[in-house]
C-alpha cells in the first residue's frame, strides 16, 4: 500500500511539474521546461515563424498559429471536412516559404478520400493573408496514400526548390518503381513544375527506395539528412544524394546479406549512416548550435516516437558518420514527433501518445525547453520585434527592427565554422546589410543587445 501511495504521489508530482514551469537536468545542463500549448490534437509539424508564433499542423485537419507567450491558439485553416484522417493519415507536413516576410506562401501535405482504398495525398500551396490561409494551389496531386506510410516531410533546398518525402503507402513495390511517386523523395519548384535538373527527366523523383521517411534536415554544411522507419528492424538515418536508390524493400539497413549485397552492387544503393534494430520510430530532425547547451551543441537532434525520447547525434567532421549518440527525456513526455528551434535557441517539441509520468488525458502538447543564458521569447516579443529577409539571397539582407527602447543592436554574421565574417550595428527601423564579397554558402546572422545577450539568430543562404 505504501508503495502504491508513493507511486501515485510521484505521478501527481510529475503531472504538476509538466503542466507548470519546471527545471530538469539534461546531462550537466539545467533546462527550464514549460508548456507552450496544451490540447492540440496530434500535432504533426511545428515551425517557429518569423512572426514569433509557432505554426502547427494537427493531423485531424487544422493549421494554427500559437502564441508561445500567451499560450493561445488561432486556427487559420480548417480542412477537417475535406481530408482523410485515419491512423497516420491526415494533415501532415508544412513549410513556410524561405522568404516568408515578403512571400507569404505556406506549403502543406494532406491525404484525402473516403477510405483507405481510395485515399490519395497532395502537396498544396496556400497564401497567408495575415488572417487565414487562402487561394490553394495544388502542386502535386493524386499520390497514393493509405492509413500508414505516407511520409510527407518537407524541406527547402538552398536553390529554392522543395523536397517532399512520400511513403510506400503499404505497397512495397512502389518504392523501386520510378513511375510511382511513392517511396520517394520528390523535388518540385514552388509553382508545381518539375525542376529542369532533376535526376530523372520529366519526373519529380529525387531519390527512391524509401519505406516511410519521417524526417528531413539541411545542416549548415549543406548536407541533407533523412530519418526513415524500417519494418520491425533497421530504422535508418541517411544522407540524401540526388538519383540514389535507398534499397527498400530489397535492402533493410546495410547491404550485409548475400541477396542485399548483390542488389546494392547492381543498383547503386546508398547505405545508411546508422540504423536501429529493433526499431525506435525516428521522427523529425533539427541541427542545434548553442555552446551554452553542450549536450546538444553542434549535434543532430532527432525526435523519437516508439522509444519516447530525443537522440543527440554527434557526426564526424565530414558529416558521414555518427561518432556518438546519447538519449534524453526518455519516457518523460510520451511520444515525440517534431522539433523546432526558437529565435534564442529554445527548443519546442510536439508530443503525442501515452505519457507514463502524466496520467492526464491531455497528452498532446507542445513543450518548450529553455537552456540557461538565453533571452526568453517573452523578452524578445516585448523588446524587439525583428524581421530578417530574404533568408536566401545573392547579396542584400533587410533587417527591420521595431525597438521601443531605441537601442542599437550589434549584428554579427558567422560562417559554418563559427568564424565572424561581418559585424555591423542596426537601429530601430529598416536597414540593409550587404553580403557582397562573401562566398556562396550558409551563414548565421545574430543580433545582440548592449549586454551581449543574443536576441535573434537567423540562418542565411547566399546564392
Order of alpha helices (4+ residues) and beta strands (2+ residues): alpha-beta-beta-beta-beta-beta-beta-beta-beta-beta-beta-beta-beta-beta-beta-beta-beta-beta-alpha-beta-beta-beta-beta-beta-beta-beta-beta-alpha-beta-beta-beta-beta-beta-beta-beta-beta
